[in-house]
Amino acid sequence: MIISAIKVIFLLGFLIFIHEGGHFTVAKLCNVKVNQFAIGFGPKIIEFKGKETLYALRLIPLGGFVSMEGENGDSNEERAFNNASILKRIAIVVAGATVNIIFGLILYFILASIIYGNIGMAFKALANYFYALIESIRMLFTGNVGINDLTGPVGISGMVSQTASIKEYIYMMSIISTSLGITNLLPLPALDGGKIVLLIIEAIRKKPLKQETEIQLQLLGFSILIVLALVVTCNDIIRIVK
């Protein structure tokens, strides 16, 4: 039981770390001030102050965040997120998902290379793997995959805890990392993909949406995600009980 919990916490924690690390690194490269870099939610376990950023590890390893100056409102500071160019802001937002996708694909390629002992077969397996992921997303939007077919954190944790070898564990990590990246790019207001859509709209309009409008869209997106998460979690629990 303890080993299973460690496997789940490490996998989720690490994938969240590299996701938020992508946002953090690109923000720094774009000279945007980062006020806080946190892994997890809830009570703080560890925290320390860097030159300008507060780093924190929190109790619940189911998320994380990078808090940038001017991210949720206007700031007059020169290095604020809202004062960066549209391209820089898009680069910062897309960085987290990009890191997850690249990491997942590299992990899968390494595993395929070990299994097949042949680089050419590994590239072919990687191409098939990526195509299958894209196809699953397409099927979700076209209605060929229903909400009852989705797996949430509970189901994922169950699959990770049941891995019996390093190869199985790495395979699960590659799938979850790539899926996490692709999912984050979906155009829902509460996800990175939704933020990118808002930035594209700002670029077209030559001005941002009203802050009240953005807040309402974010709340709508969060509401949809919460309802979806509850339904998927209930389905996960029902599968486990059965």
C-alpha positions in Angstrom: 0.0 0.0 0.0 2.8 2.4 0.9 4.8 1.5 -2.2 1.7 2.1 -4.3 1.1 5.5 -2.8 4.8 6.5 -3.3 4.6 5.4 -7.0 1.4 7.5 -7.6 2.7 10.6 -5.6 6.1 10.5 -7.4 4.6 10.2 -10.8 2.0 12.9 -10.4 4.3 15.2 -8.5 7.1 14.9 -11.1 4.8 15.5 -14.1 3.3 18.5 -12.3 6.8 19.7 -11.5 8.1 19.6 -15.1 4.8 21.2 -16.3 5.0 24.2 -14.0 8.8 24.2 -14.5 8.1 24.8 -18.2 6.0 27.9 -17.4 8.6 29.1 -14.9 11.6 28.7 -17.2 10.0 30.4 -20.2 8.7 33.2 -18.0 12.2 33.8 -16.8 13.6 33.6 -20.3 11.0 36.2 -21.3 12.0 38.4 -18.4 8.6 38.1 -16.7 8.6 38.4 -12.9 7.5 35.2 -11.1 6.2 35.8 -7.6 5.6 32.2 -6.6 6.4 28.7 -7.8 4.4 26.0 -6.0 3.9 22.3 -6.4 0.8 20.9 -4.8 -2.2 22.6 -3.1 -3.2 23.0 0.5 -1.0 23.6 3.5 2.7 24.4 2.9 5.2 21.7 3.8 8.3 23.6 2.7 8.9 27.1 1.5 11.9 29.3 0.9 12.5 32.7 -0.8 14.8 33.1 -3.7 16.0 36.3 -5.2 12.5 37.4 -6.1 10.4 34.1 -6.2 8.8 32.2 -3.3 9.2 28.5 -3.8 6.7 26.2 -2.0 5.9 22.5 -1.7 2.3 21.9 -0.6 0.6 18.9 1.0 -1.8 17.8 -1.9 0.2 16.7 -5.0 -2.6 17.1 -7.5 -1.6 20.3 -9.1 0.7 23.3 -8.9 1.0 26.9 -10.1 3.3 29.6 -11.2 2.1 33.0 -10.0 3.4 35.8 -12.2 3.3 39.5 -11.6 0.3 41.0 -13.5 -1.1 37.6 -14.5 -4.5 38.1 -13.0 -4.8 41.9 -13.4 -3.1 45.0 -14.7 0.3 45.8 -13.1 2.4 48.8 -13.8 5.7 46.9 -13.2 7.8 46.7 -16.3 8.4 42.9 -16.0 4.7 42.1 -15.4 3.0 39.3 -17.4 0.4 41.7 -18.7 3.1 44.0 -20.1 4.9 41.3 -22.1 4.2 40.9 -25.8 1.4 38.6 -27.0 4.0 36.1 -28.4 5.9 36.0 -25.1 2.7 35.4 -23.1 1.6 32.6 -25.5 5.1 31.0 -25.2 4.8 31.1 -21.4 1.3 29.6 -21.4 2.1 26.9 -23.9 5.4 25.9 -22.3 3.9 23.6 -19.6 1.9 21.4 -21.9 4.8 21.3 -24.5 7.2 20.0 -21.8 4.8 17.3 -20.8 4.2 16.2 -24.4 7.9 16.2 -25.3 8.8 14.4 -22.1 6.1 11.7 -22.7 7.2 11.1 -26.3 10.9 10.9 -25.3 10.1 8.4 -22.5 8.0 6.3 -24.9 10.8 6.4 -27.6 13.4 5.2 -25.0 11.1 2.4 -23.9 10.3 1.3 -27.4 14.1 1.4 -28.3 14.7 -1.0 -25.4 11.9 -3.3 -26.3 12.5 -3.5 -30.0 16.4 -3.1 -29.9 16.0 -1.2 -33.1 15.8 2.5 -33.7 13.7 2.3 -36.8 11.0 0.2 -35.1 11.1 2.6 -32.1 10.3 5.6 -34.4 7.5 3.7 -36.0 6.1 2.7 -32.6 6.4 6.4 -31.5 4.5 7.6 -34.6 1.7 5.1 -34.0 1.5 6.1 -30.3 1.2 9.8 -31.1 -1.4 9.1 -33.7 -3.5 7.0 -31.3 -3.4 9.9 -28.8 -4.6 12.4 -31.3 -7.2 10.0 -32.6 -8.6 9.6 -29.0 -8.9 13.4 -28.7 -10.7 13.5 -32.0 -13.1 10.8 -31.0 -13.8 12.6 -27.8 -14.9 15.8 -29.7 -16.9 13.8 -32.3 -18.8 11.9 -29.7 -17.3 8.5 -30.4 -16.0 8.5 -26.9 -18.4 9.2 -24.1 -17.9 10.6 -20.6 -18.2 7.1 -19.1 -15.1 6.1 -21.1 -12.9 8.7 -19.5 -10.5 8.0 -16.6 -9.8 10.5 -13.8 -7.2 10.8 -11.0 -8.7 7.9 -9.1 -8.6 5.5 -12.1 -5.1 6.7 -13.1 -3.8 6.2 -9.6 -5.2 2.7 -9.6 -3.5 1.9 -12.8 -0.2 3.4 -11.7 -0.2 1.6 -8.4 -0.8 -1.8 -10.2 2.3 -1.5 -12.4 4.5 -4.5 -11.7 7.8 -3.5 -13.4 9.9 -0.4 -14.2 8.9 -0.8 -17.9 5.2 -0.7 -17.0 5.7 2.3 -14.8 7.7 4.2 -17.4 5.0 3.3 -20.0 2.3 4.7 -17.7 4.3 7.9 -17.0 4.7 8.5 -20.8 1.0 8.1 -21.5 -0.1 10.3 -18.6 2.5 13.0 -19.4 1.6 13.2 -23.0 -2.2 13.0 -22.3 -1.8 15.7 -19.6 0.0 18.0 -22.1 -2.6 17.5 -24.9 -5.5 17.9 -22.5 -4.1 21.2 -21.2 -4.1 22.5 -24.7 -7.9 22.0 -25.1 -9.6 25.4 -25.6 -11.4 25.5 -22.3 -11.2 28.7 -20.3 -9.7 27.1 -17.2 -7.0 25.3 -19.1 -3.8 26.6 -20.8 -5.5 26.2 -24.2 -8.3 28.5 -23.1 -5.8 31.1 -22.1 -4.1 30.8 -25.5 -7.5 31.4 -27.2 -8.0 34.6 -25.1 -4.5 35.8 -26.0 -5.2 35.2 -29.7 -8.5 37.2 -29.3 -6.6 40.0 -27.7 -4.1 40.0 -30.6 -7.0 40.2 -33.1 -8.9 42.9 -31.2 -5.7 44.8 -30.4 -6.8 45.0 -26.8 -7.6 42.5 -24.0 -11.1 41.5 -23.0 -12.6 43.2 -20.0 -11.3 41.7 -16.8 -14.9 40.9 -15.7 -15.4 39.0 -18.9 -12.3 37.0 -18.4 -13.2 36.2 -14.8 -16.6 35.0 -15.9 -15.1 32.8 -18.6 -12.6 31.3 -16.1 -15.4 30.6 -13.6 -17.4 28.9 -16.4 -14.4 26.8 -17.4 -13.7 25.8 -13.8 -17.3 24.9 -13.3 -17.3 22.6 -16.3 -14.1 21.0 -15.2 -15.3 20.4 -11.6 -18.6 18.8 -12.9 -16.6 16.7 -15.4 -14.1 15.7 -12.6 -16.9 14.7 -10.3 -18.6 12.5 -12.9 -15.4 10.9 -14.0 -14.3 10.2 -10.4 -17.7 8.6 -9.6 -17.3 6.4 -12.7 -13.7 5.5 -11.5 -15.0 4.5 -8.1 -17.9 2.4 -9.6 -15.3 0.5 -11.7 -13.2 -0.2 -8.7 -16.1 -1.4 -6.6 -17.2 -3.7 -9.4 
